[in-house]
């Protein structure tokens, strides 16, 4: 299959048309399906092959999307052909973004993902268990897991990693929750400057040189704002220690461990592209679309053109046996 023919969001017939135009003769749906089957084998390898480089830090987050699935009800189309009715279903992509240093350079990759029905700990545990099987564990160099306050994810991290790695709660999400409470308690234009000052001082807490200093700054901040914004203070103080676990880490880039903001940006890109992929109308197509977009991101992060990366992918496909 020529590079550039398979794109995120293309229907199978669109792919046939583009491929046919590229090679100058008709390409059938069967041929396209064979290549997609080969991509599925590459995807399986991606999910299960041992890590060549163990991430030092893994950020975890979920993306909620709607995926079209085939239902049991039979309907007839405009040509009176019987078809299964298709309905959209909300599902979540659990994403793991890994960071490490290689030859003095900071590297990052989407190291795995899992399409799931919820963010319950059982779903997250499937992904985390697979990461461990591939080698992402403390004895191999994994130092920290960065996550939001999702209860299911926290339980899964506890079950899989126990206390073997640093479990860092995302600072970005913590400050966002404080900001939301602040807007409710100090609402209106009359309190605009107070809201700005409260948040500025809250962010400064995390600029401390040590965990002890961060706790001291929190105490000062809480005493100052306790009467005016008690709910904001309670929100900031709740599970605060989990947001300063990163101070335990040495020699690790702070932007990797303070929050999941880098993964949030990746997820926004994936979400935009994944919405285009809904025309695949199946979990199978969604996996293929997601895999291709991840390869595009990796090419960009490695200063590689998608043309070169897609040629490399074509060579990988040649190594996969036809179904």
C-alpha positions, 0 to 999 in steps of 0.5 A, a space after each residue: 500500500 503506497 504511503 499516504 493512501 491510508 489516512 485517519 478518517 478515510 472510509 474503505 471506499 475512499 482508500 480504494 479510490 485514492 490507492 487506485 488513483 495512485 497506482 493507475 488501476 482499480 484496487 478492490 475492497 478485499 485488497 484494502 482489507 488485507 492491508 488493514 489486517 496486516 496493520 492489525 498485526 503491527 498494532 498487536 506487536 506494538 501493544 505487546 513487544 518488550 520496550 527497547 527503552 524503558 520510560 523513566 516517567 509515564 503519564 496516564 490519562 483518558 480520552 472520551 470519544 464516540 465510536 460507531 458500532 453495529 447493533 442487532 436491529 436490521 434496517 434497509 438502506 436507500 437501495 433496500 439492502 438489509 443492514 445492521 443499524 449502527 449506533 454511537 457508543 461512548 468509550 474511553 481511550 486510556 493513553 500512556 505517554 512515556 518519557 526518557 533521556 537518550 544520548 542526552 536528549 529528552 524523548 517521548 512516545 505514546 507507549 501504549 493505549 487501551 480502548 475501554 468502556 470506562 475508567 474503572 480500575 479494572 480497565 486501567 489495570 489491563 493497560 498497566 499490567 501490559 506495561 509491566 509485562 513489556 518491562 515498565 517497572 521500577 527495577 528496569 528504570 521506571 521512576 514515576 507515574 503521573 496521573 489525575 485524581 481519577 479514583 479508578 486509575 489510582 486504585 489500579 496504580 496501587 494494585 500494579 505498582 504498590 509503592 515501587 514508583 512515585 505516584 504523582 498527582 497532576 498539579 494542573 488538575 489540582 489548580 484547575 479544581 481550586 480555580 473552579 471553587 474560587 470562581 464560585 466563592 469569589 464571583 463577580 467583577 468586584 472580586 476579579 483581582 482577589 481571584 487573580 491573586 489567590 491563583 497566583 499565590 496558589 501556583 507559587 506554592 509549587 515553585 518551592 525548592 523542596 516539599 517542606 517549603 511547599 508545605 510551608 507556603 501552603 500553610 501561609 496561603 491557607 491562613 490568608 484565604 481561609 475566611 474568604 474562600 474556605 472551599 478553595 482552601 479545602 480543595 487545595 489542602 485535600 491530598 496535597 502531599 500527592 501533588 508534591 511527590 515529584 520532589 522525591 525524584 532526582 535527575 528527572 525533568 520537572 516538566 515530565 513529572 509535575 503534571 499531565 499537561 504534555 499528555 493533555 496536549 497529545 490527547 487533544 491532537 488524538 481527539 481531533 484526529 480520532 473524531 475524523 476516524 468515526 467513519 470506520 465505524 468499528 473498534 477495529 477501524 478505531 485501533 488502526 486509525 489511532 495507530 496511524 495517528 500515533 505514528 504521525 506524532 512520533 515522526 513529528 517528535 523525532 523531526 522525521 517527515 511523515 513521508 519517510 515515516 510512512 515509507 518505513 511503515 510500508 517496509 514493516 508491512 512487507 514483513 507481515 504475512 498476508 492473512 
